[in-house]
Amino acid sequence: MPEAITLNPALLTPQDDKRIANLKDAAGKFEALLIAQMLKSARETDSGGWTGETDQAGSSILDMAEQHLAELLGAQGSLGLARMVVKQLSPQKLTEPRP
């Protein structure tokens, strides 16, 4: 999950640790969902795929590949959306301004 947010460890309580971990997980999954939707939309604009023909098996395989790619990119915070969500939803006492 995205770790680029600076949190002040001295201010973290065990409850805050759990909340931040859950928030980072949810934000990464949200980013993955958005990436999956973008990939799906991009593929739907291409009629016929690489070969010019569509078939159910090929479509299913591409769906699974897109989903896996989206999960990997979301877990890494590739677009930075998860990082922004965590920063906005974290308690202000926990975040430190960046230099």
N, C-alpha and C positions, 0 to 999 in steps of 0.2 A: 504494500500500500504506500501511498505518497508519504514521504517523511520530510519534505522540504520545509515544513512549518516549524518555526522555532517555538518550543514550549518551555516555560520556566519550570524545571523539575522540582525546584524547592517549593513551588506552590501546588503541586499535584497531590491530591489525596488518593487513596485506593479507589474511591468512587469515580474520581476524575479520570484516573488511568483507564478504568473499564469503559467509561463514557467515550473517551477519546478513541480508544481502540474500536469500539462499535461504530463510532462516527466515521473513522477512516475506512472501515470495511464497507459500510453502507455507501459512502461517497465513491469508493472504487467501483462498486457494483453499479451505481448510477451512471458513472462515466462509461462503463462497459456496455450498459444498455443503450446509451446514446450512440456509441460507436457502432454497435450492432445495427441500429436503425439506419445510420448513415450508409453502412456497407450494403444493407438490404435495398435501400432506395437507389443506390448507385447501380446495383445489379439489375434491378427491375427496369431501369431505363435502357438496358442493353437487351434487345430482343434476340434470342437465339444463343446467347453465350458465345464461347470461343469457336465452336464448330458451326454456328449458324442454325443449329437445331436445338430444340428443348426436349428434355426427357425427365421423367420423374426421379430416376436414380441420380442423375447428374445434379439436379436441383437440390435433392436431399443432402448430397455430399457437400455442395457449396454452402448450404445452410449451416451444416455442422462446422465447416471450416471457418466461416465468417463468425460464428458464435465463439469458437475457440480463440480466434484472433482478437475479437473484441474483449474477451475476458483477460487475455494476456496484456493487451494495451491498457485496459482499465486498471488492472492491478499495478501496473507501472506508473500510472498517472500520466500517460503520454500526452494528453491534451491539456493537462493542468486544471481540468474542471474539478476533479476530486479535491485537489489542494485548495481551490477557492471555496468549495463547499465546506470543507473542514474549518478553514479560517473564519468563515462567516458564522458558522454554527457553534464554534468553540466559545466557552466563556471568556470574556475580555480579560479577566485576571490571569488567564493561563497563557495568553499570547504575548510575545514580546515584539516590539517594532523591529523591523530589519534595518540594519545600518545602511 
